[in-house]
Amino acid sequence: MCPVLGLLAWPVMADDEDELLPGFADFRDDESSRFYRSHLPAFGTPQKTAAEIHRRLSRVVEGVVAAAARSPLRMELADLLRWHTGIFKTTFPQEAGQLRNTETQFGVRWREDGELHRRAMTGSDPAAIRAELRAAFAAYNAERERCPPERRSARETAIAAASLYADILRTHPFDDGNLRGAYPALQGALVSLGGRAVDFQAALTEHDEALGWALRPNSATPPDPATPSDARIRSVVPFAELLLARMRASGNPATEE
């Protein structure tokens, strides 16, 4: 085990029809979405458009996972922008890969002492988005370089991947498609750090509530994600535990603590 601390080549996207990855849903910004239920309306996504977004997201994630399986990936802000472009360029070309320049709000929900809470959160100041995302990827890259994947525990892997995912979504860098844009980073981090890609098809509510716990108001997060902090780690523990459970469910051999 490594001592505890506190992407990437863009996949080629051919134009042929690929099979969708198992465990992916038809992403739609409405309450019937099986994977992620958006609480605030965003881009309109009729069924045909949703299917195209889903198809491209699957291919992007497939490319990231395959690249990470060959060699641990260094990931950067530029990769996040390319993933978002690749997912949305055929459906929302003007917004694809563009950081927002206005304020935004997004909904989260989490469970505490058995009670469900819902809140509208405000994304980062547009002027701070680039710096915050660079810090988030710097923290991931520092963990990647700290030791080889085979020396990192599954728990360490899950915490680092959960931290990157939460940092991106807390910043909320895009006008829409933030979760879909962050999803390749989550999967790439899991595989690069010694874990395995996961799906949440049997754990959709758990995904939303564990992520909501990490993003909830007053969750302790230092301004610089590259600065390790016990409070910051505690905020992502529920989501990290969910990742461990999903890796075990997928038959991942690397899930020993």
N, C-alpha and C positions, 0 to 999 in steps of 0.2 A: 504494500500500500504506500502511496505517496504521502509526504507531509501535506497537511491541509492548508490551503490558501483561503483567507477570508471565508468568406467561404469561397473566395472559392472560384474555381474555374466554372464559368457559365456553361451549363449543359446545352449541347446542340439540340435545337427543337425542330425536328423535321416536320414536314407538312402532311405526312401520312397519318392514317388513323391508328392510334395505339390503344391497347386495352387500358381501362381505368384501373388504378390501383385498388386492391381490396381494402375496405375500411373507409373509403372516401364517400362522402354524401353528395347529393345534388345541392350545391351551395346556393341558397337563396336568402335574401335579407328579409325574412318574414318568420312568423312564429312556427311555421311548419318545417323549418330546416331541421334535419335530423342531427346535424353535426354542431351547429352553432346558431343560437337563436339571438339575432340582433334585436336590441330593444329600441333602437332609433332607426328610422328609415334613412337609406342612403341611396346609392345608385339604384335605379329601377332594374330589376332582374327578372324579366319574364322567363318562362321555362326554357326556351331555346337558348337565350343568352346565358342562363345559369348552367346549362349543359356544356356550353363552350368554355365558360370559365372553369368548370369542374375538370373538363378534359385537359386544358392547358395546365392547371394547377397540378394535376396528377403527373403530367409529364415533367414539369419542373422538379417536383419533389423526387420523382424517380431518378432523374439525372443527378440531383444533389446526393441522394443516398448512395447511388452507385459510385460516384466520385469519392465520397467519404469512406466507403468500404475499401477502396484501393489504397487510400492514404489519408491520414487525418487532415482536415481542411483548415486552412487559414481563411477566415471570413471577415469581410469588411463592409462598410456602408455601401460601397459601389455594388456589391453583390446583392444586397437587399433591394436596391433600386432596379437592378437587372431582373431579379425574380419578379418583382411587381410588374415590370414592363412585360415580361414574358407571359404572365398570367392574364393581363388585362389589355394587351395591345390590340387585340382583334375585337374587343367589345367596348372599351372605353379608352380609345387611343390618346385623347387629350390629357387624361388624368394619369395614365399608366406611367409609373416610375417617377412621378413628380411629387416632391415633398410639398405639403400644404403650406400656404402662406397666410392663413387666417386661423382664428381660434376654432376649437372643435370640442364637442362633448361626446361621451360614449357611456353606455350603461354597463354596470357590473352588478353581480349578485354574489352573495356569500352566506354561509351559514355559521352562526356563532351561538353557542349554548342552546342548540336546537332550533333557533329562530332564524328565518330567512330574511336577509336584508337586501335592499336594492338601492342603488345610488347612481346618480349621473356624475361622471367624473369629467374633469377638464384636462385635455391633452397638454403637453408641454407648450410653452411659448414658441411660436414658429422660429424666432431668432435663435433659440437654444437647441433646436432639433438635431442639427448636424453634430454639434459637440456631444450631446447626450448619446446619440447612436454610436459615435466613434468610441466613446468611453465604454459603452456596453460591449462592443465587439473587442475592444482592447482587453477587457476583463476575461472574455471567453478565450482569446488568443493566448493570454498569459497562462490560463489554466491548461490549455492544450500543450503549451511548451514546457509546463512544469514537470511532466513525466510521461513516459509512453503509456498508451491505453491499457496494456496488460498489467500495469502496476497501479492503476486507479480503481478504487472500489466502485461498485454500481451506485452506491449512495452518493459518492462524490460526483460521478457522472451526471446523475439525475439532478442534483442541486445546481451544478454549473449550467446544464441545459435549461432548466426551469428559470434560472436567473436571467439568462439571455432573452428568453421568450417574454418574460414579464417586463424586462427593461424596454424591449421594443414596443410592447403593447401599452405600457404606461406612457411612453412618449407619444404614441399614436401619430406616426409621422405622415400618414396619407389622409386624403379626404375620405377615402373608403378603401376597403380591401386590406385593412391592417392585419387582421388575424390570418387571412390567407397569405399575405406577404411575409408574415413572421413564421408561418408554418414550416417552410423549407429550412429556416435557421434552426428551429427546434430539432428537426429530424437530422440535419447535418451535424449539429452539436452532439446529439446522442450517439450517432455512429462514430464520429471522429474521436470521441472521448472514451470509446470502448463499449458502448451499449448497442442498442438495436432500435431501428425505427419502430414506432408504435402507431396504433390507431385508437380512436376513442368511441368506436361504434357502440360498444356495450357500456360506455361510461360517459355519456354526454353531459348529464347533469353534474357528475363529479368533476368533469373538465371545467365547466363554467364556474362552479362554486369554489373549486380550489384555485383557479386563476383569479376569481374575484377576491379571494382572501389576500392574495399577493398584491392586488391593485387597490384594495379598499382604502377609504380615507384614513389618514393617520397611520397607515402601514409604514414602518420605519425604513426608509431607504436613504442612504447618504447621497449627496448631490453627484458624487463621482462613483459610478458602478464599479470602477476598478479598485476601489478601496474596500477590502474585506471588512465585514461587520457581522457580529453575531445577530444583531437585530435584522439585518438584511437577509441573512440566511434563514432565520426563523420565518420571515414573511413568505418564503417560497417552499417551506418544508411540506405543507399539504400537497402542493402540486408535484413536488419531487417524489413524494410517496405514491402519488397516483401514477407517475411515470414508471416507478419500480414495479408496481402492480401490473401495469400494461405490458412491460417488458417480460415479466414472468408469464403472463397470459399468452404472449406471442411465442413462448418457447425459447426465450433468449437464454443461452447458457451463462451469460455474464451478469448474473443478478445476485451474486453473493455479496453480502455487506462488507 
